[in-house]
Amino acid sequence: MNGTKTVVLLATMSALFVYVGKLLAGDVGMFIALIFACFMNIGSYWFSDKIVLKIYKAVEVDETTAPELYHTVKELALSAGLPMPRVYIIPSQNPNAFATGRNPQNAAVAVTEGILQMLSMEELKGVLGHELTHIRNRDILISTIAATIAGAISMIAQMAQWAFIFGGGVDDDDEGGNPLISLLIIFLAPIAAFIIQMAISRSREYAADEGGAKISGNPQYLASALRKLEEGRLKLPMNASPSTAHMFIVNPLTGGGIASLFSTHPPTEERIRRLLEMKK
């Protein structure tokens, strides 16, 4: 279900890109925006593991320096049918974890010192299963595609805004359109693309929760872990970059109200409810 939802959301975003591009910038403008967006995102996709691990000062560990963690990841990776990823520990008391890497052969799993101290081994297995599912589902690739399309839509909108500023307007002769409607689309299209991008991220989190429950062998493990992690992130905020917040198992950034509507993570209570439903 979550996979189907992701495909539908990506298709919707792609259709929005084509429509907005042809309406506001024509075929040439649409092509230029897509090329620029691809160049902007391909580097972050190819080097995402190195960049984010360096940002959080993650230290690579092995079976000698962190035997219990390393062997647990190895056991779960084998169960998931994945190559052994590199394993890192982040020097932070905020309880959190993430996976990164452009494909299963170049993947890494990172956990904070805080999560190792807070969770039981069973709960940690649930978290690690969640992160390994992200790797198996190639969610870094999916998020990069979504970011590329969203970025291209934003660029087209900016091009159209400059056209209006300098008196170029928008050419609606071919479509018989209304310039005021086109102006409205200029401002609303990037917002719509961003909302769809967030919806894709939330859909992938639900899918990773389901996969993590299966890999670890019990949905209760991850449900219990999420409950603790939600409490822990509020008590021990993390100095995290908003650009990487979507990678963590729980949002390391605090915020509620309207901001929560644009969160990359589903509500933790709903994630727990869905996991517990799997036990029935």
Accessible surface in RSA format (square Angstrom, percent):
REM  Atomic radii and reference values for relative SASA: ProtOr
REM  Chains: A
REM  Algorithm: Lee & Richards
REM  Probe-radius: 1.40
REM  Slices: 20
REM RES _ NUM      All-atoms   Total-Side   Main-Chain    Non-polar    All polar
REM                ABS   REL    ABS   REL    ABS   REL    ABS   REL    ABS   REL
RES MET A   1   192.72  99.8 147.90  97.9  44.82 106.7 125.42 106.6  67.30  89.2
RES ASN A   2    21.09  14.5  19.37  18.7   1.72   4.1   3.03   7.3  18.06  17.5
RES GLY A   3    38.58  47.6   0.00   N/A  38.58  47.6  31.88  87.5   6.70  15.0
RES THR A   4    87.95  62.6  81.00  82.1   6.95  16.6  53.47  71.8  34.49  52.1
RES LYS A   5    92.25  45.0  87.25  53.5   5.00  11.9  51.95  46.8  40.30  42.9
RES THR A   6     4.78   3.4   4.78   4.8   0.00   0.0   4.78   6.4   0.00   0.0
RES VAL A   7    99.52  65.5  97.88  88.6   1.65   4.0  98.77  85.8   0.76   2.0
RES VAL A   8    81.50  53.6  80.03  72.5   1.47   3.5  81.33  70.7   0.17   0.5
RES LEU A   9    28.35  15.8  28.35  20.3   0.00   0.0  28.35  19.9   0.00   0.0
RES LEU A  10    31.41  17.5  31.33  22.4   0.08   0.2  31.41  22.1   0.00   0.0
RES ALA A  11    57.47  52.8  45.98  71.0  11.48  26.1  52.78  74.3   4.69  12.4
RES THR A  12    65.47  46.6  59.67  60.5   5.79  13.8  47.82  64.2  17.65  26.7
RES MET A  13     0.00   0.0   0.00   0.0   0.00   0.0   0.00   0.0   0.00   0.0
RES SER A  14    42.72  36.1  42.21  56.3   0.51   1.2  29.28  62.3  13.45  18.8
RES ALA A  15    62.02  57.0  50.65  78.2  11.37  25.9  58.55  82.4   3.47   9.2
RES LEU A  16    38.70  21.6  33.97  24.3   4.73  11.9  38.02  26.7   0.68   1.8
RES PHE A  17    17.30   8.7  17.30  10.7   0.00   0.0  17.30  10.5   0.00   0.0
RES VAL A  18    70.48  46.4  70.48  63.8   0.00   0.0  70.48  61.2   0.00   0.0
RES TYR A  19   122.33  57.1 116.44  66.2   5.89  15.3  92.58  69.6  29.75  36.7
RES VAL A  20     0.06   0.0   0.06   0.1   0.00   0.0   0.06   0.0   0.00   0.0
RES GLY A  21     0.00   0.0   0.00   N/A   0.00   0.0   0.00   0.0   0.00   0.0
RES LYS A  22   110.09  53.7  92.48  56.7  17.61  41.9  65.10  58.6  44.99  47.9
RES LEU A  23    21.79  12.1  13.40   9.6   8.39  21.1  17.14  12.0   4.65  12.5
RES LEU A  24    19.49  10.9   0.00   0.0  19.49  49.0   1.60   1.1  17.89  48.2
RES ALA A  25    28.56  26.3   2.29   3.5  26.27  59.8  12.99  18.3  15.58  41.3
RES GLY A  26    29.41  36.3   0.00   N/A  29.41  36.3  26.54  72.8   2.87   6.4
RES ASP A  27    86.06  60.3  76.63  76.3   9.43  22.3  33.08  77.9  52.99  52.8
RES VAL A  28   111.24  73.2 106.83  96.7   4.41  10.6 110.38  95.9   0.85   2.3
RES GLY A  29     4.81   5.9   0.00   N/A   4.81   5.9   3.79  10.4   1.02   2.3
RES MET A  30    33.11  17.1  33.11  21.9   0.00   0.0  33.11  28.2   0.00   0.0
RES PHE A  31   126.81  63.4 123.56  76.5   3.25   8.5 126.81  76.9   0.00   0.0
RES ILE A  32    72.85  41.5  71.27  53.1   1.57   3.8  72.85  52.5   0.00   0.0
RES ALA A  33     1.20   1.1   0.00   0.0   1.20   2.7   1.20   1.7   0.00   0.0
RES LEU A  34    59.64  33.2  59.64  42.7   0.00   0.0  59.64  41.9   0.00   0.0
RES ILE A  35    66.66  37.9  66.66  49.7   0.00   0.0  66.66  48.0   0.00   0.0
RES PHE A  36   120.60  60.3 120.36  74.5   0.25   0.6 120.50  73.1   0.11   0.3
RES ALA A  37     0.61   0.6   0.11   0.2   0.50   1.1   0.61   0.9   0.00   0.0
RES CYS A  38    52.76  39.9  49.96  55.7   2.81   6.6  22.00  55.7  30.76  33.2
RES PHE A  39   149.49  74.8 134.38  83.2  15.10  39.3 135.10  81.9  14.39  41.2
RES MET A  40   127.10  65.8  97.72  64.7  29.38  70.0  98.86  84.0  28.24  37.4
RES ASN A  41    22.97  15.8  22.97  22.2   0.00   0.0   0.82   2.0  22.15  21.4
RES ILE A  42   104.63  59.5 101.01  75.3   3.62   8.7 104.30  75.1   0.33   0.9
RES GLY A  43    28.49  35.1   0.00   N/A  28.49  35.1  28.36  77.8   0.13   0.3
RES SER A  44    54.00  45.6  48.27  64.4   5.73  13.2  41.30  87.9  12.70  17.8
RES TYR A  45    37.23  17.4  36.04  20.5   1.19   3.1  21.94  16.5  15.29  18.8
RES TRP A  46   123.06  49.4 121.86  59.0   1.20   2.8  99.78  53.2  23.28  37.8
RES PHE A  47    99.79  49.9  99.79  61.8   0.00   0.0  99.79  60.5   0.00   0.0
RES SER A  48    17.09  14.4  13.69  18.3   3.40   7.8  16.33  34.8   0.76   1.1
RES ASP A  49     4.98   3.5   4.98   5.0   0.00   0.0   0.70   1.6   4.28   4.3
RES LYS A  50   126.19  61.6 117.41  72.0   8.78  20.9  95.41  85.9  30.78  32.8
RES ILE A  51    85.89  48.9  80.59  60.0   5.30  12.8  85.40  61.5   0.49   1.3
RES VAL A  52     3.46   2.3   3.46   3.1   0.00   0.0   3.46   3.0   0.00   0.0
RES LEU A  53    11.27   6.3  10.51   7.5   0.77   1.9  10.86   7.6   0.41   1.1
RES LYS A  54   172.40  84.1 156.20  95.8  16.20  38.6 106.43  95.8  65.97  70.3
RES ILE A  55    79.22  45.1  56.88  42.4  22.34  53.8  65.02  46.8  14.20  38.5
RES TYR A  56    17.70   8.3   9.73   5.5   7.96  20.7  14.93  11.2   2.77   3.4
RES LYS A  57   151.60  74.0 139.77  85.8  11.82  28.2 104.17  93.8  47.43  50.5
RES ALA A  58    19.28  17.7   0.00   0.0  19.28  43.8   0.00   0.0  19.28  51.1
RES VAL A  59    91.12  60.0  88.08  79.7   3.04   7.3  91.12  79.2   0.00   0.0
RES GLU A  60    95.30  54.7  73.50  55.6  21.80  51.9  23.97  46.4  71.33  58.2
RES VAL A  61    15.59  10.3  10.29   9.3   5.30  12.8  12.76  11.1   2.83   7.7
RES ASP A  62    65.71  46.0  65.71  65.4   0.00   0.0  23.92  56.3  41.78  41.7
RES GLU A  63    92.22  52.9  83.24  63.0   8.98  21.4  19.91  38.5  72.31  59.0
RES THR A  64   114.02  81.1  90.11  91.4  23.91  57.0  67.35  90.5  46.67  70.6
RES THR A  65    97.21  69.1  61.69  62.5  35.52  84.7  68.20  91.6  29.01  43.8
RES ALA A  66    14.61  13.4   8.87  13.7   5.74  13.1  14.61  20.6   0.00   0.0
RES PRO A  67    68.23  49.7  68.17  62.1   0.07   0.2  68.23  56.3   0.00   0.0
RES GLU A  68   117.89  67.7 108.69  82.2   9.19  21.9  45.64  88.3  72.24  59.0
RES LEU A  69     9.19   5.1   6.66   4.8   2.53   6.4   7.11   5.0   2.08   5.6
RES TYR A  70    42.45  19.8  42.45  24.2   0.00   0.0   9.54   7.2  32.91  40.6
RES HIS A  71    87.42  47.8  83.53  58.1   3.90  10.0  57.84  59.6  29.58  34.4
RES THR A  72    10.03   7.1   8.10   8.2   1.93   4.6   1.59   2.1   8.44  12.8
RES VAL A  73     0.31   0.2   0.31   0.3   0.00   0.0   0.31   0.3   0.00   0.0
RES LYS A  74   104.07  50.8 103.15  63.3   0.92   2.2  55.56  50.0  48.51  51.7
RES GLU A  75    94.75  54.4  86.63  65.5   8.12  19.3  40.74  78.8  54.01  44.1
RES LEU A  76     5.14   2.9   5.14   3.7   0.00   0.0   5.14   3.6   0.00   0.0
RES ALA A  77     1.68   1.5   1.68   2.6   0.00   0.0   1.68   2.4   0.00   0.0
RES LEU A  78   147.59  82.2 133.68  95.6  13.91  35.0 135.61  95.2  11.98  32.2
RES SER A  79    77.45  65.4  37.09  49.5  40.36  93.0  26.98  57.4  50.47  70.7
RES ALA A  80     9.65   8.9   0.00   0.0   9.65  21.9   2.21   3.1   7.43  19.7
RES GLY A  81    67.62  83.4   0.00   N/A  67.62  83.4  37.50 102.9  30.12  67.5
RES LEU A  82    21.84  12.2   8.22   5.9  13.63  34.3  10.27   7.2  11.57  31.1
RES PRO A  83    59.09  43.1  43.95  40.1  15.13  55.0  56.40  46.6   2.69  16.7
RES MET A  84    65.11  33.7  34.32  22.7  30.79  73.3  34.53  29.4  30.58  40.5
RES PRO A  85     5.34   3.9   1.42   1.3   3.92  14.2   3.50   2.9   1.84  11.5
RES ARG A  86    78.04  32.8  72.06  36.7   5.97  14.2  49.25  67.3  28.78  17.4
RES VAL A  87     1.41   0.9   0.78   0.7   0.63   1.5   0.78   0.7   0.63   1.7
RES TYR A  88    25.34  11.8  25.33  14.4   0.02   0.0  10.18   7.7  15.16  18.7
RES ILE A  89    30.23  17.2  29.34  21.9   0.89   2.1  29.34  21.1   0.89   2.4
RES ILE A  90     2.70   1.5   2.70   2.0   0.00   0.0   2.70   1.9   0.00   0.0
RES PRO A  91    70.47  51.4  45.04  41.1  25.43  92.4  45.92  37.9  24.56 152.6
RES SER A  92    24.72  20.9  17.34  23.1   7.39  17.0  17.26  36.8   7.46  10.5
RES GLN A  93    86.89  48.6  80.21  58.6   6.68  15.9  49.96 106.3  36.93  28.0
RES ASN A  94     2.96   2.0   0.81   0.8   2.15   5.2   0.81   2.0   2.15   2.1
RES PRO A  95     0.25   0.2   0.25   0.2   0.00   0.0   0.25   0.2   0.00   0.0
RES ASN A  96     0.00   0.0   0.00   0.0   0.00   0.0   0.00   0.0   0.00   0.0
RES ALA A  97     0.00   0.0   0.00   0.0   0.00   0.0   0.00   0.0   0.00   0.0
RES PHE A  98     0.24   0.1   0.24   0.1   0.00   0.0   0.24   0.1   0.00   0.0
RES ALA A  99     7.05   6.5   1.48   2.3   5.58  12.7   1.56   2.2   5.49  14.5
RES THR A 100     1.27   0.9   0.00   0.0   1.27   3.0   1.09   1.5   0.17   0.3
RES GLY A 101     7.56   9.3   0.00   N/A   7.56   9.3   0.00   0.0   7.56  16.9
RES ARG A 102    44.49  18.7  40.41  20.6   4.07   9.7   2.06   2.8  42.43  25.7
RES ASN A 103    34.67  23.9  31.27  30.2   3.40   8.2   5.36  12.9  29.31  28.3
RES PRO A 104    13.47   9.8  10.98  10.0   2.49   9.1  10.98   9.1   2.49  15.5
RES GLN A 105   123.55  69.1  93.65  68.4  29.90  71.2  52.81 112.4  70.74  53.7
RES ASN A 106    44.03  30.4  43.12  41.7   0.91   2.2   2.37   5.7  41.66  40.3
RES ALA A 107     3.69   3.4   0.78   1.2   2.91   6.6   0.78   1.1   2.91   7.7
RES ALA A 108     0.30   0.3   0.10   0.2   0.20   0.4   0.16   0.2   0.14   0.4
RES VAL A 109     0.27   0.2   0.27   0.2   0.00   0.0   0.27   0.2   0.00   0.0
RES ALA A 110     0.14   0.1   0.00   0.0   0.14   0.3   0.03   0.0   0.10   0.3
RES VAL A 111     0.60   0.4   0.60   0.5   0.00   0.0   0.60   0.5   0.00   0.0
RES THR A 112     0.00   0.0   0.00   0.0   0.00   0.0   0.00   0.0   0.00   0.0
RES GLU A 113    64.61  37.1  63.47  48.0   1.15   2.7  14.09  27.2  50.53  41.3
RES GLY A 114     5.15   6.4   0.00   N/A   5.15   6.4   3.12   8.6   2.03   4.5
RES ILE A 115     0.06   0.0   0.00   0.0   0.06   0.1   0.00   0.0   0.06   0.2
RES LEU A 116    57.84  32.2  36.02  25.8  21.81  54.8  37.00  26.0  20.83  56.1
RES GLN A 117   128.15  71.7  90.71  66.3  37.44  89.1  47.83 101.8  80.31  60.9
RES MET A 118    67.65  35.0  45.53  30.1  22.11  52.7  53.88  45.8  13.76  18.2
RES LEU A 119    15.77   8.8   0.22   0.2  15.54  39.1   0.36   0.3  15.41  41.5
RES SER A 120    56.42  47.7  42.59  56.8  13.83  31.9  50.05 106.6   6.37   8.9
RES MET A 121    64.52  33.4  55.02  36.4   9.50  22.6  56.00  47.6   8.52  11.3
RES GLU A 122    93.15  53.5  92.57  70.0   0.58   1.4  25.43  49.2  67.72  55.3
RES GLU A 123    13.76   7.9  13.76  10.4   0.00   0.0   4.67   9.0   9.10   7.4
RES LEU A 124     7.80   4.3   7.80   5.6   0.00   0.0   7.80   5.5   0.00   0.0
RES LYS A 125    50.19  24.5  50.19  30.8   0.00   0.0   8.67   7.8  41.52  44.2
RES GLY A 126     0.00   0.0   0.00   N/A   0.00   0.0   0.00   0.0   0.00   0.0
RES VAL A 127     0.00   0.0   0.00   0.0   0.00   0.0   0.00   0.0   0.00   0.0
RES LEU A 128     0.72   0.4   0.72   0.5   0.00   0.0   0.72   0.5   0.00   0.0
RES GLY A 129     0.00   0.0   0.00   N/A   0.00   0.0   0.00   0.0   0.00   0.0
RES HIS A 130     0.17   0.1   0.17   0.1   0.00   0.0   0.00   0.0   0.17   0.2
RES GLU A 131     0.15   0.1   0.15   0.1   0.00   0.0   0.00   0.0   0.15   0.1
RES LEU A 132     1.07   0.6   1.07   0.8   0.00   0.0   1.07   0.8   0.00   0.0
RES THR A 133     2.25   1.6   2.25   2.3   0.00   0.0   2.25   3.0   0.00   0.0
RES HIS A 134    21.22  11.6  19.75  13.7   1.46   3.7  17.29  17.8   3.93   4.6
RES ILE A 135    15.16   8.6   7.33   5.5   7.83  18.9  14.22  10.2   0.94   2.6
RES ARG A 136    99.41  41.7  83.06  42.3  16.35  38.9  34.71  47.4  64.70  39.2
RES ASN A 137    46.71  32.2  31.02  30.0  15.69  37.8  10.66  25.7  36.05  34.8
RES ARG A 138   105.27  44.2 100.02  51.0   5.26  12.5  32.40  44.3  72.87  44.2
RES ASP A 139    11.10   7.8   9.09   9.1   2.01   4.7   9.34  22.0   1.76   1.8
RES ILE A 140    30.13  17.1  29.89  22.3   0.23   0.6  29.99  21.6   0.14   0.4
RES LEU A 141    62.89  35.0  62.60  44.8   0.29   0.7  62.60  44.0   0.29   0.8
RES ILE A 142    30.40  17.3  30.40  22.6   0.00   0.0  30.40  21.9   0.00   0.0
RES SER A 143    37.19  31.4  32.61  43.5   4.58  10.5  29.19  62.2   8.00  11.2
RES THR A 144    21.61  15.4  18.01  18.3   3.60   8.6  14.36  19.3   7.25  11.0
RES ILE A 145    73.02  41.6  70.35  52.4   2.67   6.4  73.02  52.6   0.00   0.0
RES ALA A 146     0.38   0.4   0.38   0.6   0.00   0.0   0.38   0.5   0.00   0.0
RES ALA A 147    27.54  25.3  22.43  34.6   5.10  11.6  23.19  32.7   4.35  11.5
RES THR A 148    14.88  10.6  14.88  15.1   0.00   0.0   9.96  13.4   4.92   7.4
RES ILE A 149    18.45  10.5  18.45  13.7   0.00   0.0  18.45  13.3   0.00   0.0
RES ALA A 150     8.96   8.2   8.47  13.1   0.49   1.1   8.82  12.4   0.14   0.4
RES GLY A 151    20.91  25.8   0.00   N/A  20.91  25.8  19.79  54.3   1.12   2.5
RES ALA A 152     0.01   0.0   0.01   0.0   0.00   0.0   0.01   0.0   0.00   0.0
RES ILE A 153     0.00   0.0   0.00   0.0   0.00   0.0   0.00   0.0   0.00   0.0
RES SER A 154    37.08  31.3  36.65  48.9   0.43   1.0  20.13  42.9  16.96  23.8
RES MET A 155    38.55  20.0  37.44  24.8   1.11   2.6  32.68  27.8   5.87   7.8
RES ILE A 156     0.00   0.0   0.00   0.0   0.00   0.0   0.00   0.0   0.00   0.0
RES ALA A 157     0.49   0.5   0.49   0.8   0.00   0.0   0.49   0.7   0.00   0.0
RES GLN A 158   101.81  56.9 101.58  74.2   0.24   0.6  22.62  48.1  79.20  60.1
RES MET A 159    74.11  38.4  63.56  42.1  10.54  25.1  62.89  53.5  11.21  14.9
RES ALA A 160     2.53   2.3   0.08   0.1   2.45   5.6   2.37   3.3   0.16   0.4
RES GLN A 161    55.46  31.0  52.87  38.6   2.59   6.2  11.96  25.5  43.50  33.0
RES TRP A 162   147.64  59.2 147.06  71.2   0.58   1.4 121.17  64.6  26.47  42.9
RES ALA A 163    33.61  30.9  24.30  37.5   9.30  21.2  33.14  46.7   0.46   1.2
RES PHE A 164    63.29  31.7  46.48  28.8  16.81  43.7  46.95  28.5  16.34  46.8
RES ILE A 165   120.32  68.5  87.02  64.8  33.30  80.3  95.11  68.5  25.22  68.4
RES PHE A 166   159.26  79.7 125.02  77.4  34.24  89.1 131.64  79.8  27.61  79.0
RES GLY A 167    67.95  83.8   0.00   N/A  67.95  83.8  35.29  96.8  32.66  73.1
RES GLY A 168    61.64  76.0   0.00   N/A  61.64  76.0  32.14  88.2  29.49  66.1
RES GLY A 169    27.99  34.5   0.00   N/A  27.99  34.5  18.94  52.0   9.06  20.3
RES VAL A 170    19.34  12.7   0.92   0.8  18.42  44.4   3.69   3.2  15.65  42.4
RES ASP A 171   103.55  72.5  77.53  77.2  26.03  61.5  44.81 105.5  58.74  58.6
RES ASP A 172    11.34   7.9   6.98   6.9   4.36  10.3   7.29  17.2   4.05   4.0
RES ASP A 173   128.60  90.1 100.89 100.4  27.71  65.5  31.81  74.9  96.80  96.5
RES ASP A 174   134.68  94.3  98.28  97.8  36.40  86.1  31.34  73.8 103.34 103.1
RES GLU A 175   130.14  74.7  99.36  75.2  30.78  73.3  29.35  56.8 100.80  82.3
RES GLY A 176    68.45  84.4   0.00   N/A  68.45  84.4  35.56  97.6  32.89  73.7
RES GLY A 177    34.54  42.6   0.00   N/A  34.54  42.6  20.49  56.2  14.05  31.5
RES ASN A 178    67.81  46.8  60.86  58.8   6.95  16.7  13.59  32.7  54.22  52.4
RES PRO A 179    73.35  53.5  72.71  66.3   0.63   2.3  72.85  60.1   0.50   3.1
RES LEU A 180   131.11  73.0 125.56  89.8   5.55  13.9 125.85  88.4   5.25  14.1
RES ILE A 181    98.88  56.3  97.59  72.7   1.29   3.1  98.85  71.2   0.03   0.1
RES SER A 182     1.84   1.6   1.84   2.5   0.00   0.0   0.00   0.0   1.84   2.6
RES LEU A 183    59.28  33.0  59.28  42.4   0.00   0.0  59.28  41.6   0.00   0.0
RES LEU A 184   103.47  57.6 100.28  71.7   3.19   8.0 103.14  72.4   0.32   0.9
RES ILE A 185    29.45  16.8  28.22  21.0   1.22   2.9  29.45  21.2   0.00   0.0
RES ILE A 186     0.00   0.0   0.00   0.0   0.00   0.0   0.00   0.0   0.00   0.0
RES PHE A 187   111.70  55.9 104.51  64.7   7.19  18.7 106.32  64.5   5.38  15.4
RES LEU A 188    90.37  50.3  89.46  64.0   0.91   2.3  89.51  62.9   0.86   2.3
RES ALA A 189     3.48   3.2   0.16   0.3   3.32   7.6   3.22   4.5   0.26   0.7
RES PRO A 190    31.77  23.2  27.43  25.0   4.34  15.8  27.79  22.9   3.98  24.8
RES ILE A 191    90.57  51.5  87.67  65.3   2.91   7.0  90.47  65.1   0.10   0.3
RES ALA A 192    37.06  34.1  32.43  50.0   4.64  10.6  36.59  51.5   0.47   1.3
RES ALA A 193     0.55   0.5   0.55   0.8   0.00   0.0   0.55   0.8   0.00   0.0
RES PHE A 194    87.12  43.6  86.42  53.5   0.70   1.8  86.89  52.7   0.23   0.7
RES ILE A 195    77.69  44.2  77.59  57.8   0.11   0.3  77.69  55.9   0.00   0.0
RES ILE A 196    22.70  12.9  22.04  16.4   0.65   1.6  22.70  16.3   0.00   0.0
RES GLN A 197    41.48  23.2  40.25  29.4   1.23   2.9   5.20  11.1  36.28  27.5
RES MET A 198    14.64   7.6  14.64   9.7   0.00   0.0  12.96  11.0   1.69   2.2
RES ALA A 199    16.79  15.4  15.95  24.6   0.85   1.9  16.70  23.5   0.09   0.2
RES ILE A 200     2.52   1.4   2.52   1.9   0.00   0.0   2.52   1.8   0.00   0.0
RES SER A 201    20.74  17.5  14.39  19.2   6.34  14.6  15.97  34.0   4.77   6.7
RES ARG A 202    51.30  21.5  51.30  26.2   0.00   0.0  16.10  22.0  35.21  21.3
RES SER A 203     0.16   0.1   0.00   0.0   0.16   0.4   0.08   0.2   0.09   0.1
RES ARG A 204    22.63   9.5  22.63  11.5   0.00   0.0   8.53  11.7  14.10   8.5
RES GLU A 205     4.80   2.8   4.80   3.6   0.00   0.0   0.08   0.2   4.72   3.9
RES TYR A 206    23.39  10.9  19.46  11.1   3.93  10.2  12.37   9.3  11.02  13.6
RES ALA A 207    15.01  13.8   9.96  15.4   5.05  11.5  11.25  15.8   3.76  10.0
RES ALA A 208     0.00   0.0   0.00   0.0   0.00   0.0   0.00   0.0   0.00   0.0
RES ASP A 209     4.71   3.3   4.71   4.7   0.00   0.0   4.63  10.9   0.08   0.1
RES GLU A 210    71.85  41.3  70.83  53.6   1.02   2.4  18.16  35.1  53.69  43.8
RES GLY A 211     6.24   7.7   0.00   N/A   6.24   7.7   5.82  16.0   0.42   0.9
RES GLY A 212     0.00   0.0   0.00   N/A   0.00   0.0   0.00   0.0   0.00   0.0
RES ALA A 213     1.41   1.3   0.08   0.1   1.33   3.0   0.28   0.4   1.13   3.0
RES LYS A 214   135.45  66.1 108.86  66.8  26.59  63.3  75.10  67.6  60.35  64.3
RES ILE A 215    15.87   9.0   4.48   3.3  11.39  27.5   7.16   5.2   8.70  23.6
RES SER A 216    14.24  12.0   0.00   0.0  14.24  32.8   0.20   0.4  14.04  19.7
RES GLY A 217    62.54  77.1   0.00   N/A  62.54  77.1  30.65  84.1  31.89  71.4
RES ASN A 218    42.19  29.1  41.39  40.0   0.80   1.9   5.56  13.4  36.63  35.4
RES PRO A 219    20.75  15.1  20.75  18.9   0.00   0.0  20.75  17.1   0.00   0.0
RES GLN A 220    60.35  33.7  60.33  44.1   0.02   0.1  28.24  60.1  32.11  24.4
RES TYR A 221    47.48  22.2  46.60  26.5   0.88   2.3  16.73  12.6  30.75  37.9
RES LEU A 222     0.00   0.0   0.00   0.0   0.00   0.0   0.00   0.0   0.00   0.0
RES ALA A 223     0.00   0.0   0.00   0.0   0.00   0.0   0.00   0.0   0.00   0.0
RES SER A 224    24.73  20.9  24.14  32.2   0.59   1.4   8.55  18.2  16.18  22.7
RES ALA A 225     0.00   0.0   0.00   0.0   0.00   0.0   0.00   0.0   0.00   0.0
RES LEU A 226     0.00   0.0   0.00   0.0   0.00   0.0   0.00   0.0   0.00   0.0
RES ARG A 227   103.10  43.3 101.38  51.7   1.72   4.1  52.23  71.4  50.87  30.8
RES LYS A 228    75.61  36.9  74.53  45.7   1.09   2.6  50.02  45.0  25.59  27.3
RES LEU A 229     0.00   0.0   0.00   0.0   0.00   0.0   0.00   0.0   0.00   0.0
RES GLU A 230    36.80  21.1  36.80  27.8   0.00   0.0  17.60  34.0  19.20  15.7
RES GLU A 231    95.00  54.5  91.44  69.2   3.56   8.5  33.44  64.7  61.56  50.3
RES GLY A 232     1.65   2.0   0.00   N/A   1.65   2.0   1.58   4.3   0.07   0.1
RES ARG A 233    26.71  11.2  26.67  13.6   0.04   0.1   0.05   0.1  26.66  16.2
RES LEU A 234    97.24  54.2  77.94  55.8  19.31  48.5  78.29  55.0  18.95  51.0
RES LYS A 235   161.06  78.6 133.60  82.0  27.46  65.4  90.65  81.6  70.42  75.0
RES LEU A 236    82.22  45.8  80.81  57.8   1.41   3.5  82.22  57.7   0.00   0.0
RES PRO A 237    92.45  67.4  69.16  63.0  23.29  84.6  69.26  57.2  23.19 144.1
RES MET A 238    19.65  10.2   6.65   4.4  13.00  30.9  10.08   8.6   9.58  12.7
RES ASN A 239   154.49 106.5 125.03 120.8  29.46  70.9  41.91 100.9 112.58 108.8
RES ALA A 240    12.24  11.3   0.00   0.0  12.24  27.9   1.19   1.7  11.06  29.3
RES SER A 241    36.12  30.5  28.89  38.6   7.23  16.7  21.66  46.1  14.46  20.3
RES PRO A 242   105.57  76.9  89.56  81.6  16.01  58.2  89.80  74.1  15.78  98.0
RES SER A 243    83.38  70.5  58.58  78.2  24.80  57.1  57.72 122.9  25.66  35.9
RES THR A 244    12.76   9.1  12.76  12.9   0.00   0.0  12.76  17.1   0.00   0.0
RES ALA A 245     4.93   4.5   4.93   7.6   0.00   0.0   4.93   6.9   0.00   0.0
RES HIS A 246    58.38  31.9  53.77  37.4   4.61  11.8  35.77  36.9  22.61  26.3
RES MET A 247    20.48  10.6  11.10   7.3   9.38  22.3   7.85   6.7  12.63  16.7
RES PHE A 248     0.25   0.1   0.00   0.0   0.25   0.7   0.00   0.0   0.25   0.7
RES ILE A 249     0.43   0.2   0.00   0.0   0.43   1.0   0.43   0.3   0.00   0.0
RES VAL A 250     2.06   1.4   1.25   1.1   0.81   1.9   2.06   1.8   0.00   0.0
RES ASN A 251    28.79  19.9  26.76  25.9   2.02   4.9   6.03  14.5  22.75  22.0
RES PRO A 252     1.06   0.8   0.00   0.0   1.06   3.9   0.00   0.0   1.06   6.6
RES LEU A 253    56.84  31.7  51.70  37.0   5.14  12.9  53.77  37.8   3.07   8.3
RES THR A 254    79.80  56.8  53.43  54.2  26.37  62.9  21.26  28.6  58.54  88.5
RES GLY A 255    55.05  67.9   0.00   N/A  55.05  67.9  29.61  81.3  25.44  57.0
RES GLY A 256    49.73  61.3   0.00   N/A  49.73  61.3  28.90  79.3  20.83  46.7
RES GLY A 257    62.79  77.4   0.00   N/A  62.79  77.4  45.13 123.8  17.66  39.6
RES ILE A 258   133.40  75.9 127.56  95.0   5.84  14.1 128.39  92.5   5.01  13.6
RES ALA A 259    64.34  59.2  46.42  71.6  17.92  40.8  54.18  76.3  10.16  26.9
RES SER A 260    58.93  49.8  42.60  56.9  16.33  37.6  31.92  68.0  27.01  37.8
RES LEU A 261   124.82  69.5 107.34  76.8  17.48  43.9 111.62  78.4  13.20  35.5
RES PHE A 262    76.47  38.3  68.28  42.3   8.19  21.3  68.68  41.6   7.79  22.3
RES SER A 263    20.11  17.0  13.40  17.9   6.71  15.5  17.01  36.2   3.10   4.3
RES THR A 264    21.37  15.2  20.26  20.5   1.11   2.6  19.35  26.0   2.02   3.1
RES HIS A 265    12.52   6.8   6.48   4.5   6.04  15.4   6.48   6.7   6.04   7.0
RES PRO A 266     4.81   3.5   0.57   0.5   4.24  15.4   0.57   0.5   4.24  26.4
RES PRO A 267    84.07  61.3  72.25  65.9  11.82  43.0  83.83  69.2   0.24   1.5
RES THR A 268    13.42   9.5  10.22  10.4   3.21   7.6   2.74   3.7  10.69  16.2
RES GLU A 269   124.15  71.3 116.71  88.3   7.44  17.7  70.70 136.8  53.45  43.6
RES GLU A 270    45.48  26.1  42.62  32.2   2.86   6.8  20.04  38.8  25.44  20.8
RES ARG A 271     1.97   0.8   1.04   0.5   0.93   2.2   0.44   0.6   1.53   0.9
RES ILE A 272    17.55  10.0  17.55  13.1   0.00   0.0  17.55  12.6   0.00   0.0
RES ARG A 273   120.44  50.6 116.20  59.2   4.24  10.1  65.04  88.9  55.39  33.6
RES ARG A 274    97.54  41.0  93.62  47.7   3.92   9.3  34.20  46.7  63.34  38.4
RES LEU A 275     1.97   1.1   1.77   1.3   0.19   0.5   1.97   1.4   0.00   0.0
RES LEU A 276    58.61  32.6  56.21  40.2   2.40   6.0  56.21  39.5   2.40   6.5
RES GLU A 277    78.60  45.1  69.02  52.2   9.58  22.8  21.73  42.0  56.87  46.4
RES MET A 278    73.57  38.1  40.16  26.6  33.41  79.5  46.64  39.6  26.93  35.7
RES LYS A 279   115.45  56.3  78.29  48.0  37.16  88.5  47.35  42.6  68.10  72.5
RES LYS A 280   190.72  93.0 123.98  76.1  66.74 158.9 118.59 106.7  72.13  76.8
END  Absolute sums over single chains surface
CHAIN  1 A    13614.6      11147.1       2467.5       8994.5       4620.1
END  Absolute sums over all chains
TOTAL         13614.6      11147.1       2467.5       8994.5       4620.1
